[in-house]
């Protein structure tokens, strides 16, 4: 398993979460009035979710946890 890539991606996720936390320190009024920070938070959440999905995909591939092939259905008895 490519643990180094997975660990690096988890470090990225941790950095993204820290940035999200920093933005969330704003008051609700500051947040709603600052369109740039609002969009930045939306983007940070998006790329965090993408990074989590990437880690999941890497682990599924390495552990061979993908979907099983469909069963053949016989219509004859």
N, C-alpha and C positions, 0 to 999 in steps of 0.2 A: 504494500500500500504506500502511496506517495504521501507519507505523513507530513513531510515538510510543506508541501503545497497546501494541505488542509490546515496545518497550523498557521501558515502565512495568511490564509483567507480568514481564519478565525481572528487573527490579530487585526486584520482590516475591519472586520465586523465590530470588534471592540473599539476601534478608533471612531467608527461611524456612530456608535452608541454614545460615546463621550461627546461628540459634536452635537448630537441630538439633545443630550442632557444639558449642554451649555445653552442651547437655544431655548430650552424649556424653562430656564431660570427667569426668563422675562415674565412680567406680569401679563395677564390676559389682555389688558388694554394695549400694552406695548406691542404684544404679538399681533393683535388684529390690525393695528395701525401700520405695522412695518411689513409691507408686501414682499420686500426682498427676503427678509428672514422667514416669512411664512412660506414662500416658494422654496427657500433653501431647506427648510425642515421637511417639506413634502418630498423634495429630491433625496435628502439623506435617508428618509424612511424607505423610499423606493430602492435606492442602491443597497441598503442594508438587507432588504428582503431578497433582492437578486443575489447577494453574496451568500445568504443562508441557503438559497436554492442551489447555488453552485456547490457548496460544501455537501449538501445532501446528494446531489448528482454524483459527485466524486466518490462519496462513500458507497452509494448504491452500486456504482460501476465496479469498484474494487472488491466489494463484498458479494457481488453478483446477486443483488437483491431486486433485479428488474422483474417485470411481469413475466409470467409463464406463458408459453405459446398457447393459443386457444385449442380446446379439445375438438377433435373431429366429431361432428354430429352425424350419426347414421339415421337416415329416415326409414331404413328398412329394418324389419324385426328379425 
